[in-house]
């Protein structure tokens, strides 16, 4: 599990360090509320929860940008296994996280700016040993594809408020769908 966190941190900080001197480069962070659905949600009994996103984007032109985004969902898992009245003991929470390459197109160059984003990458499910031992669900890695609609509201010359709705499909556990609303900040490095 710590290996994945190290990969995530390294993958997000490396572009920031190498491209920080480029024109129109941005870092962003967001918190959201996520509604999971799909086969994995049914088998693990995931509940609606918060999600966290961090990322870096570089904009070669004012209307479009490219970057990398890492996201994390602490999985609220129902700890009662099917057919058993006993609750499972889980000292570690389950989690779903991933990394995506992102392409964003902004409709306007200044002021309140609506945008559309497309993402492609991977998602990973990490589960406590108690769930694996009960054959409830197992750790997995799979592809993810996502899209987002949102808008940027300028707060200052370098800072934007980012409001978005995001839909994501992840190929883990028979399928996991995430629908979330995000509230974030986007800071221009240069």
SULSUL-V295018 format. One record per backbone hydrogen bond with DSSP energy under -1.0 kcal/mol. CO is the residue of the C=O (numbers start at 1). NH is the residue of the N-H. E is the energy in kcal/mol with one decimal. If there is no record, write none. Layout:
CO:NH:E  CO:NH:E
This chain:
1:5:-1.6  2:6:-2.4  3:7:-2.5  4:8:-2.5  5:9:-2.6  6:10:-2.6  7:11:-2.6  8:12:-1.6  9:13:-2.4  10:14:-2.3  13:17:-2.3  14:18:-2.5  15:19:-2.6  19:22:-2.0  24:59:-2.4  25:189:-2.9  26:57:-2.4  27:187:-3.1  28:55:-2.2  29:185:-2.6  30:53:-2.6  31:183:-2.7  32:51:-2.1  33:181:-1.8  34:49:-2.0  35:179:-1.5  37:177:-3.2  38:42:-2.0  39:43:-2.4  40:44:-2.7  41:45:-1.2  41:46:-1.1  49:34:-3.8  51:32:-2.5  52:72:-2.4  53:30:-2.6  54:70:-3.2  55:28:-2.2  56:68:-2.0  57:26:-3.3  58:66:-2.8  63:106:-3.7  65:104:-2.7  66:58:-3.5  67:102:-2.6  68:56:-2.4  69:100:-2.8  70:54:-2.6  71:98:-2.2  72:52:-2.4  73:96:-2.6  75:77:-1.2  76:47:-1.4  79:88:-3.0  81:84:-1.9  94:75:-1.8  95:126:-3.1  96:73:-3.0  97:124:-3.2  98:71:-2.3  99:122:-2.4  100:69:-2.8  101:120:-1.9  102:67:-2.1  103:118:-2.5  104:65:-2.2  105:116:-2.1  113:152:-2.6  114:107:-2.4  115:150:-2.1  116:105:-2.8  117:148:-2.2  118:103:-2.5  119:146:-2.0  120:101:-3.1  121:144:-2.0  122:99:-1.5  123:142:-2.8  124:97:-2.2  125:140:-1.3  126:95:-2.7  128:132:-1.4  129:133:-2.9  130:134:-1.3  131:136:-2.6  132:135:-1.5  140:125:-3.0  142:123:-3.4  143:171:-3.0  144:121:-2.5  145:169:-2.8  146:119:-2.7  147:167:-2.7  148:117:-2.5  149:165:-2.9  150:115:-2.9  151:163:-2.2  152:113:-2.6  153:161:-3.1  158:188:-3.0  159:155:-2.9  159:156:-2.1  160:186:-2.5  161:153:-2.9  162:184:-2.9  163:151:-2.4  164:182:-3.2  165:149:-2.3  166:180:-2.6  167:147:-2.3  168:178:-2.9  169:145:-2.2  170:172:-1.7  170:176:-2.2  172:175:-2.1  175:40:-2.4  176:170:-2.8  177:37:-2.2  178:168:-2.7  179:35:-3.0  180:166:-3.1  181:33:-1.8  182:164:-2.1  183:31:-2.4  184:162:-2.9  185:29:-2.1  186:160:-2.6  187:27:-2.2
